[in-house]
Amino acid sequence: MKLLALPIVGVVFVLLIANGNITFDYSSSSESSAPSSNEPRSPTVREVFAVIDAATAGPNDLDDAQINALVERVQATRNRAATTLLQRELPGLARRLDRKIEALHGRVARTRVTTSVGVKCRSATLRFLGRQRVVFRAFARQVALRGATPGSVDRFTTRVARVSAWYRGQIRACAAGAAPADRSAIEAAVSG
């Protein structure tokens, strides 16, 4: 299960973003994919994509890869060696991820939006990053106080998946106010 490719937070938002992962594929961030002739490029779509892009950690984010690998190892092996490794690595990783979520939050907050849909999607994305931060901080605190167990990792991934599902719903809800072609482009990006 992938966590977020955000911000992270999959930073993580990074972090997380969890099959549950949300992936966004649009031409402005990739030289290899040219926009199709029927792809809407309205100000609304560009703003929503800019907000989502601002909240997304780079594809080569090593912290995102590390948290995903640690969580996947615990879930796959469910053994003491995996939970011990997670407990050892999580404190430093959690601090870095927390700073990344904070930086992503700032990037999203500074994203210039003028359309009502852009404003709503930016607000939803800022709330998403805040929720991600709460989930990761709670997990790091729980591991520091009581250690990691396969069950605690399962609960963490469930929370991450819930936050990611909530965010997909919020983006769909803010896109509902867009023109039909714009709404289709936004929903296609959120669906991956």
C-alpha positions as CSV (number, residue, x, y, z in Angstrom):
1,M,0.0,0.0,0.0
2,K,1.5,3.4,-1.0
3,L,1.0,6.2,1.4
4,L,0.9,9.6,0.1
5,A,2.7,11.1,-2.7
6,L,2.4,14.4,-1.4
7,P,3.8,16.1,0.8
8,I,5.0,15.1,2.3
9,V,3.2,14.1,3.6
10,G,2.4,11.8,-0.1
11,V,5.1,14.5,1.2
12,V,4.2,12.6,2.4
13,F,0.8,13.2,0.9
14,V,3.0,13.0,0.4
15,L,3.0,10.8,1.9
16,L,0.2,9.4,1.5
17,I,-1.6,9.3,-0.8
18,A,-2.5,5.5,-0.5
19,N,-3.7,3.2,-3.0
20,G,-5.0,5.5,-1.3
21,N,-2.4,7.2,-3.4
22,I,-3.6,9.9,-5.6
23,T,-1.6,10.4,-8.7
24,F,-2.0,13.4,-10.9
25,D,-0.9,13.4,-14.5
26,Y,-1.1,16.6,-16.4
27,S,1.0,18.2,-19.1
28,S,2.2,21.2,-17.1
29,S,4.4,19.0,-14.9
30,S,5.7,16.6,-17.5
31,E,7.5,17.2,-20.7
32,S,6.8,13.8,-21.9
33,S,3.0,14.1,-22.0
34,A,1.6,16.7,-24.4
35,P,-1.9,18.0,-23.8
36,S,-4.5,16.4,-26.0
37,S,-6.5,18.7,-28.3
38,N,-9.7,18.0,-26.4
39,E,-8.2,18.5,-22.9
40,P,-9.7,21.6,-21.2
41,R,-7.0,24.1,-20.2
42,S,-9.3,26.7,-18.6
43,P,-8.1,28.9,-15.8
44,T,-10.2,26.7,-13.4
45,V,-8.4,23.5,-14.4
46,R,-5.0,25.2,-14.4
47,E,-5.6,26.5,-10.9
48,V,-6.8,23.2,-9.5
49,F,-3.8,21.4,-11.0
50,A,-1.5,24.1,-9.7
51,V,-2.9,23.6,-6.1
52,I,-2.6,19.8,-6.4
53,D,0.9,20.2,-7.8
54,A,2.0,22.5,-4.9
55,A,0.8,19.8,-2.5
56,T,2.7,17.0,-4.1
57,A,6.2,15.9,-3.1
58,G,8.6,15.1,-5.9
59,P,8.5,11.7,-7.5
60,N,12.0,11.0,-6.2
61,D,11.3,11.9,-2.6
62,L,13.4,9.6,-0.5
63,D,11.5,10.1,2.7
64,D,8.3,9.2,1.0
65,A,9.9,6.1,-0.4
66,Q,11.4,5.2,3.1
67,I,8.1,5.5,5.0
68,N,6.4,3.5,2.3
69,A,9.1,0.8,2.4
70,L,9.0,0.6,6.2
71,V,5.3,0.4,6.4
72,E,5.1,-2.2,3.6
73,R,7.8,-4.3,5.3
74,V,5.9,-4.4,8.6
75,Q,2.7,-5.3,6.8
76,A,4.3,-8.0,4.6
77,T,6.4,-9.7,7.3
78,R,4.5,-8.8,10.5
79,N,7.7,-9.6,12.4
80,R,9.7,-8.0,15.2
81,A,12.7,-7.2,13.0
82,A,10.4,-5.0,10.8
83,T,8.8,-3.2,13.7
84,T,12.1,-2.7,15.3
85,L,13.5,-1.1,12.2
86,L,10.4,1.1,11.9
87,Q,10.8,2.2,15.5
88,R,14.5,3.0,15.0
89,E,14.0,5.0,11.7
90,L,10.7,6.8,12.5
91,P,11.8,9.6,14.8
92,G,14.1,11.3,12.3
93,L,11.8,10.4,9.4
94,A,8.8,11.8,11.2
95,R,10.6,15.2,11.9
96,R,11.6,15.5,8.2
97,L,8.1,14.6,7.0
98,D,6.5,17.1,9.4
99,R,8.8,19.8,8.0
100,K,7.8,18.7,4.5
101,I,4.1,18.9,5.2
102,E,4.6,22.3,6.6
103,A,6.6,23.4,3.5
104,L,3.9,21.9,1.2
105,H,1.2,23.8,3.2
106,G,3.1,27.0,2.6
107,R,3.4,26.3,-1.1
108,V,-0.3,25.6,-1.4
109,A,-1.2,28.7,0.6
110,R,0.9,30.8,-1.7
111,T,-0.6,29.3,-4.9
112,R,-2.4,32.1,-6.7
113,V,-6.0,31.2,-7.4
114,T,-8.7,33.6,-8.6
115,T,-11.6,31.2,-9.5
116,S,-14.1,30.1,-7.0
117,V,-13.3,26.5,-7.7
118,G,-9.6,27.2,-7.3
119,V,-10.2,28.8,-4.0
120,K,-12.3,25.9,-2.7
121,C,-9.8,23.3,-3.9
122,R,-6.9,25.2,-2.3
123,S,-8.9,25.4,1.0
124,A,-9.6,21.6,0.8
125,T,-6.0,20.9,0.1
126,L,-4.8,23.0,3.0
127,R,-7.2,21.0,5.3
128,F,-5.9,17.8,3.8
129,L,-2.3,18.6,4.6
130,G,-3.4,19.6,8.1
131,R,-5.1,16.2,8.6
132,Q,-2.1,14.4,7.2
133,R,0.1,16.1,9.7
134,V,-2.2,15.1,12.5
135,V,-2.2,11.5,11.4
136,F,1.6,11.3,11.1
137,R,2.2,13.1,14.3
138,A,-0.1,10.8,16.2
139,F,1.5,7.7,14.6
140,A,5.0,8.9,15.5
141,R,3.9,9.8,19.1
142,Q,2.3,6.3,19.5
143,V,5.4,4.6,18.2
144,A,7.6,6.6,20.5
145,L,5.4,5.9,23.6
146,R,4.3,2.3,23.0
147,G,6.4,1.0,20.1
148,A,5.4,-0.2,16.7
149,T,3.3,-3.3,16.1
150,P,1.7,-4.7,13.0
151,G,-1.7,-3.6,14.4
152,S,-0.5,0.0,15.0
153,V,0.9,0.1,11.4
154,D,-2.4,-1.3,10.1
155,R,-4.4,1.4,12.0
156,F,-2.0,4.1,10.6
157,T,-2.5,2.9,7.0
158,T,-6.3,2.8,7.6
159,R,-6.2,6.4,8.8
160,V,-4.0,7.5,5.9
161,A,-6.4,5.8,3.5
162,R,-9.4,7.6,5.1
163,V,-7.7,11.0,4.9
164,S,-6.8,10.3,1.2
165,A,-10.4,9.2,0.4
166,W,-11.7,12.3,2.2
167,Y,-9.4,14.5,0.1
168,R,-10.5,12.9,-3.2
169,G,-14.1,13.6,-2.1
170,Q,-13.3,17.2,-1.3
171,I,-11.6,17.8,-4.6
172,R,-14.6,16.3,-6.4
173,A,-16.9,18.5,-4.4
174,C,-15.0,21.7,-5.2
175,A,-14.9,20.6,-8.8
176,A,-18.6,20.2,-8.9
177,G,-18.9,24.0,-9.3
178,A,-16.8,23.9,-12.5
179,A,-18.0,23.7,-16.0
180,P,-18.7,20.1,-17.2
181,A,-15.5,19.8,-19.3
182,D,-13.4,21.3,-16.5
183,R,-15.1,19.0,-13.9
184,S,-14.3,16.0,-16.1
185,A,-10.6,16.9,-16.4
186,I,-10.3,17.5,-12.7
187,E,-12.1,14.2,-11.8
188,A,-9.9,12.3,-14.3
189,A,-6.8,13.7,-12.6
190,V,-8.1,12.8,-9.1
191,S,-9.0,9.3,-10.2
192,G,-5.6,8.7,-11.6
